[in-house]
Amino acid sequence: MDYVFSERAKNLKPSAIREIFKYAADPEVVSLSAGNPSPEAFPSKEIAEISAKIFAENPTSVLQYSVTEGYTPLREYLKDYLKSSQNIGSEKDEILITSGAQQVMDLCSKALLNEDDVVVCEAPSFIGSLNTFRSYNGRLAGVTVEPDGMNMEELENALKSNKNVKFIYTIPNYQNPSGVTMSLEKRKKLYELALKYSVLILEDNPYGELRYSGEPLPSIKSFDTEGIVIYAGSFSKVVAPGLRVAYTVAPREIFQKLVVCKQGSDVHTNIWAQRICYEFIANYDFEGHLEKLRSIYRKKADFCMELLDKYAPKIKYHKIDGGLFIWCSLPEGTDMPEFCKTAVENKVCVVPGNAFLTDENQSSQCFRINFSTPDDVQLEKGIKILGKIADEYIK
């Protein structure tokens, strides 16, 4: 029969990254495309201990239905932790536990976006969030990402020229895919512009704890005296992505709508996984674990940048001091999808930059490398291949 899809679904395209994963499944292919944490990063022993204790003492507590808002001890712990460590949250905010940070984007879109409402996004930005906004028929307005974050002049022009802007979406720390961290000056300016034009800010911070050097910058949410910032945090990069546990700190009125929307999506986040996260951050050496992660990723990032300098000097890149990604570029006019296709044919996967743009049909001379998943041997092999292909393309 002929299947008739909704207007919302019929124009959606598969995630470019998920499509590339199909090639990356080949054991001969070096995958520099996924955003996966390093296999060394998982606290497997601790998770096994916590699970064994829960199932020995009170298995029903993680096998029965739970409340939509999330496991209360986890919510209370996060409330205190975020306030004391980053000044995030006020008496006007509430915390909702979600099934990954991706669900925060989905619930915010469901609760806030009407047909043809505008989301102002960094360009480039995380493809998963962009596809979520598209799935609710939101229109995307891209703002160029500079070495210190969003171009503020472009941002104000986007807020001026677009009607029905509902929120500004930003990843201020070690941005995916660019690796850029927004400066303090621009964080304050972004908040000022959002107030001026009466729009919300959706601040996505999955990588903030993965800082290798320098001092941490305050979150935009920490400036929020007017209840205009929705903050998203996640355990995916600091505990394990397979648990699918994240959270949002939102003004109470928005929180209440997000809870209702979540009830229609999945009722509640996996309670066993929530218990794992709570026990790990509250009763184990979580700060020591974070230091271990920073050490792992600092070493991997430095090694990857050394390899690029040694084997791929024609590939330009933005140096990073945190996160999991390096944003690379080739000269103007490079057919980036073709370059990435050639790379796959030579057994290495990277993601073309146009996949991260608000307009996927726009050309890009950039591609994203993820260095956290492959081991050193694979990483060296992959960068050597990319360097050779780049030499041929630039000739």
DAZILIN-V901920 format. One record per backbone hydrogen bond with DSSP energy under -0.5 kcal/mol. CO is the residue of the C=O (numbers start at 1). NH is the residue of the N-H. E is the energy in kcal/mol with one decimal. If there is no record, write none. Layout:
co=(CO	CO)
nh=(NH	NH)
e=(E	E)
This chain:
co=(1	3	6	7	9	15	16	17	18	19	19	20	20	21	23	26	29	30	30	32	38	39	42	43	44	45	46	47	48	49	50	51	52	53	54	58	59	59	60	60	67	69	71	72	73	74	75	76	77	78	79	80	81	82	82	83	90	92	94	96	98	98	100	100	101	101	102	103	104	105	106	107	108	109	114	117	118	118	118	119	119	120	121	123	126	127	128	129	130	131	132	133	133	134	137	139	140	141	143	144	144	146	147	148	149	150	151	152	153	154	155	156	157	158	161	164	164	166	167	167	168	168	169	170	170	172	172	175	175	178	180	183	184	185	186	187	188	189	190	191	192	193	194	195	200	201	201	202	202	203	203	207	209	210	210	219	220	221	223	228	229	230	231	232	233	235	235	240	241	245	246	247	248	248	249	250	251	251	252	253	254	255	256	257	258	259	260	262	262	262	266	270	271	272	273	274	275	276	277	278	279	280	284	285	286	287	288	289	290	291	292	293	294	295	296	297	298	299	300	301	302	303	304	305	306	307	307	308	312	314	316	317	321	321	324	324	326	326	327	328	329	331	334	335	336	337	338	339	340	341	342	343	343	344	347	349	351	352	353	354	356	358	359	364	365	366	367	368	369	369	375	376	377	378	379	380	381	382	383	384	385	386	387	388	389	390	391)
nh=(3	5	10	11	12	19	20	21	22	22	23	23	24	25	26	29	31	32	349	370	41	42	44	47	48	49	50	51	52	53	54	55	56	57	58	61	62	63	63	64	70	97	75	76	77	78	79	80	81	82	83	84	85	86	88	87	93	252	250	248	100	246	103	104	104	105	106	107	108	109	110	111	112	113	117	139	120	166	167	121	141	169	143	145	130	131	132	133	134	135	136	136	138	137	116	119	142	121	123	146	151	149	181	183	146	152	155	156	157	158	159	160	161	162	163	118	166	200	120	169	170	202	122	172	204	174	182	177	179	327	175	187	188	189	190	191	192	193	194	195	196	197	199	198	168	203	230	170	204	205	232	210	211	212	323	222	223	224	225	201	231	203	249	205	247	239	240	243	244	235	98	233	96	250	231	94	254	255	256	257	258	259	260	261	262	263	264	265	266	267	268	274	275	276	277	278	279	280	281	282	283	284	286	289	290	291	292	293	294	295	296	297	298	299	300	301	302	303	304	305	306	307	308	309	310	311	312	312	315	316	329	319	212	213	371	372	328	369	318	367	316	334	336	339	340	341	342	343	344	345	346	346	348	347	30	32	368	355	356	357	125	360	362	336	330	353	328	351	326	371	379	380	381	382	383	384	385	386	387	388	389	390	391	392	393	394	395)
e=(-0.6	-0.7	-2.5	-0.6	-1.5	-2.1	-2.0	-1.9	-0.6	-1.0	-0.6	-1.1	-2.1	-1.2	-1.8	-2.0	-0.7	-0.8	-2.6	-2.1	-2.0	-0.7	-1.9	-2.4	-2.4	-2.2	-2.7	-2.5	-2.5	-2.2	-2.4	-2.7	-1.7	-2.3	-2.9	-1.1	-1.6	-0.6	-0.9	-1.6	-0.7	-2.2	-2.3	-2.8	-2.4	-2.6	-2.2	-2.0	-3.0	-3.0	-1.6	-2.6	-2.4	-2.1	-1.8	-1.1	-1.8	-2.9	-2.3	-2.1	-1.6	-2.1	-1.0	-0.6	-0.7	-1.4	-1.8	-3.1	-2.5	-2.0	-2.6	-2.5	-2.1	-2.1	-2.4	-3.1	-0.5	-2.7	-0.9	-0.6	-2.3	-3.2	-2.2	-1.6	-2.1	-2.6	-1.5	-2.5	-2.2	-2.0	-0.7	-0.9	-2.2	-2.3	-2.0	-2.8	-0.5	-2.5	-2.7	-0.6	-2.2	-2.3	-0.5	-2.3	-2.5	-0.8	-2.2	-2.4	-2.1	-2.5	-2.2	-2.2	-2.8	-1.4	-0.5	-2.7	-0.6	-1.8	-2.0	-0.5	-0.5	-3.3	-0.8	-0.5	-2.9	-0.6	-2.8	-0.7	-4.1	-0.6	-3.1	-2.1	-2.3	-2.1	-2.9	-2.0	-2.2	-2.7	-2.4	-2.1	-2.4	-2.4	-2.2	-0.9	-2.3	-0.7	-3.1	-2.3	-0.7	-0.6	-3.0	-2.1	-1.1	-0.5	-2.2	-0.6	-1.8	-1.5	-1.2	-2.7	-0.5	-2.8	-2.4	-2.6	-2.6	-2.5	-1.2	-1.0	-1.3	-2.3	-2.1	-2.5	-2.3	-0.6	-2.7	-2.3	-0.7	-2.9	-2.4	-1.1	-2.4	-2.4	-1.6	-2.4	-2.5	-2.1	-1.1	-1.3	-2.4	-1.3	-3.1	-1.9	-2.3	-2.1	-2.2	-2.6	-2.8	-2.3	-2.5	-2.5	-2.1	-1.1	-1.9	-2.0	-2.4	-2.0	-1.9	-2.3	-2.6	-2.1	-2.4	-2.8	-2.4	-1.9	-2.0	-2.8	-2.5	-2.2	-2.5	-2.4	-2.3	-2.3	-2.2	-2.2	-2.1	-3.5	-0.6	-1.7	-1.9	-0.7	-2.8	-0.6	-2.6	-1.2	-1.1	-0.5	-0.6	-2.7	-1.6	-2.1	-2.1	-1.7	-1.4	-2.4	-2.7	-2.0	-2.5	-2.2	-2.1	-2.2	-1.2	-0.5	-2.0	-2.1	-2.5	-2.2	-2.4	-1.4	-2.0	-1.3	-2.5	-0.6	-1.8	-0.6	-2.6	-3.0	-3.0	-1.5	-2.4	-0.5	-2.8	-2.4	-2.2	-2.9	-2.5	-2.1	-2.0	-2.3	-2.6	-2.0	-2.4	-2.7	-2.1	-1.8	-2.5	-2.6	-1.7)
